[in-house]
Amino acid sequence: MLHIEKWKVIFIILFCVWGFAYASPNVMSESFLAKMPSWLPSKTVNLGLDLQGGSHILLEADIDFMINERLEAMQDTARTEMRKESIGYTNLSVKKDGISFKLRDVAKDKDAAYKIVRQLEEKAEVNFTDEGVVEVLLTEAGVNDISAKVLGQSIEIVRRRVDETGTKEPIIQRQGQKRIVVQLPGIDDPEGIKRIIGKTAKMSFHLVDSDITGKSVSLTSQLLPMREDKAQRINVKKRVIISGDMLVDAQATFQDGAPVVSFKFNAIGAKKFCDTTRDNVDKPFAIVLDNEVISAPVIRDAICGGSGIISGRFDVKEANDLALLLRAGALPAPLNVVEERTVGPTLGSDSVVASKNAAIISLILVFAFMIVSYKLLGVFASIALVINMVLIFALLSVLTATLTLPGIAGIILTIGMAVDANVLIYERIKEEIKSGKTMLAAIDSGYKMSLSSIIDANITTLIVALILFSFGTGPVKGFAVTMTIGVVTSVFSAIMLTRLFVVTYLRHKRPTHLSI
């Protein structure tokens, strides 16, 4: 009992020093942290939306838009492939959940048409009638697959856009089949964020249809408004020459003193851009963003460097926002804001103060109970509890965790749980002394005989915390994280740290009696 291996002593001391070092930035000002050398610990625990205020935005993806777009793509592909195979058909149209058309010569073209429509969509069912009517319908599994992909892509793109704005520790997660929850702690311009995360930003490059003038359109063209003047419209060919997903970078810059956006294509996009501009010299080329023509310059020469400039009478903020959107990528479907809540900083400040008061009162009451009940050993347990709290904040800081009210509740719960192990050990020591054992033997037996009970109790708590983390969302996960960290550090402080205090005291003071 009186011997603790040297490596264990070194480990305990170093771990505690590490804890104080990594927890200390939480009590330092941002200006002081900025002056510190980069190699020193500087990470802090981030306050969640409910503590420092910010915006809670609930977005809903327009799944029907994406399904309709998929059906239109199926329609275009079917039209192109049947023309290649010289298959006669009529009434090719988009229905609510699929496409349909009628074959002119069923006997001649049925097999070829069936081969084409089977390749249009993997999760679709094909129906043929005796009259030659063909239906390609999305199955429920196909619709669900589209919904899942749209929501997954949307979450990733929203995350990229929010990260580009420099927002610290946002919470972005799925809710149900169509919705996305976005929580932005500390944001004082929610309208600006909504404009960025809700904009589809689907960019494409088209040739202008110079053969059509006025407001008339053909099957291969569409009439789109100019961004600078909505009343002015321009005919652009429907065929997308280059899509926005071929962009690899976009930056706001200046050209002739005016804000513009420079962009760069990947290898495929660069080749297409080069070939298109080479083949269409002296023809206008439209840059379209969300069905608006940003710019329609005339191609003066082949552009083969894989990069270009978008100009459109932007101001600096518009150029920066457009560059951000293009870098992050286009949303697969529009996102509509269905709910928005703003948490004011006053509420957050009140929550922090109330939580601090609760933690302080809890600590004082636990200290009083332990010292009254176990005298000097209670003092050791109280010191270990303080260090335990420091270690919790150190680990949270290293993880750059976001602390919410449920997380603080987990920490306050840990204050009570942290001394459970000490109570088990000290009560066992009392029993051993009452049974007639010497002080040293009783202490030795108390620590050894209580170990299995302490481990069993904390493992069950860890299991609950892991289940909460696995199946919970948002604040529930925060509670589970702080409780898990608290369990680990409390076991360390009870079994190793207080034992070191007791052994050190016994070695140096060599008391003949221990009041407990």
FENFEN-V359590 format. One line per field, one symbol per residue. ss: DSSP state (H for helix, E for strand, - for the rest). phi: phi as a letter, one per 30 degrees, with the letter a starting at -180 (. if undefined). psi: psi as a letter, one per 40 degrees, with the letter a starting at -180 (. if undefined). A space follows every 50 residues. Layout:
ss=???
phi=???
psi=???
This chain:
ss=-----HHHHHHHHHHHHHHHHHHHHHH--HHHHHH----------EE-HH HH-EEEEEEEE-HHHHHHHHHHHHHHHHHHHHHH----EEEEEE---EEE EEE--HHHHHHHHHHHHH-----EEEEE----EEEEEE-HHHHHHHHHHH HHHHHHHHHHHHHH------EEEEE---EEEEEEE----HHHHHHHHH-- --EEEEEE------------EEEEEE------EEEEE----EEHHHEEEE EEEEE--EEEEEEEE-HHHHHHHHHHHHH----EEEEEE--EEEEEEE-- ------EEEE-----HHHHHHHHHHHHH------EEEEEEEEE-HHHHHH HHHHHHHHHHHHHHHHHHHHHHHHHHHHHHHHHHHHHHHHHHHHHHHH-- -EE-HHHHHHHHHHHHHH-HHHHHHHHHHHHHHH----HHHHHHHHHHHH HHHHHHHHHHHHHHHHHHHHH---HHHHHHHHHHHHHHHHHHHHHHHHHH HHHHHHHHH-------
phi=.dcceddddddddddddeddddddedccddddddddedddebdbdddded ccikbcbccbddddedddddddddddddddddddchcdabhdbccdblbb abddbdddceddddddddcdadcbccbccddjdcbccddedddddddddd dddddddddddddddidchdcbadbidbcbcbcbdidcbddddddddcdd hdcacbdddddccicdbcdcbbccddddbdddbbdbdddddbcddddcaa bdbbbhicdbbcbbcddddddddddddddbdicdbcccbhibddabdddc adccdibabccahdcdddddddddddddjdddadccdcabbccddddddd ddddddddddddddddeedddddbhddddedddddddedddddddddddh dcccedddddddddedddcedddedddddedddddjddeddddededddd edddddddddddddddddddcdbheddddddddddddddddddddcdddd edddddddchdcbcda
psi=dehhiddddddddddddddddedddeeiidddddeiideiheiihhhide deiahhhhihhgddddddddddddddddddddddefhhiifhihadfaii ihidgdddedddddddddedhdgiihhhideehhhhhhiddddddddddd ddddddddddddddeehhfihhiihadeihhhhghehegddddddddehd fhiihiihgeehiaeiiideiihiiiddhddhiihihdhhdhideeheih ihaihfeihihiihiaddddddddddddefheiihhhhhffhhdigihhd ihheeeiahhiffiidddddddddddddiiidiihhheihhhhidddddd dddddddddddddddddddddddebdddddddddddddddddddddddef ihhiddddddddddddddedddddddddddddddeeiiddddddddddde ddddddddddddddddddddeiibdddddddddddddddddddddddddd dddddddddfieihh.
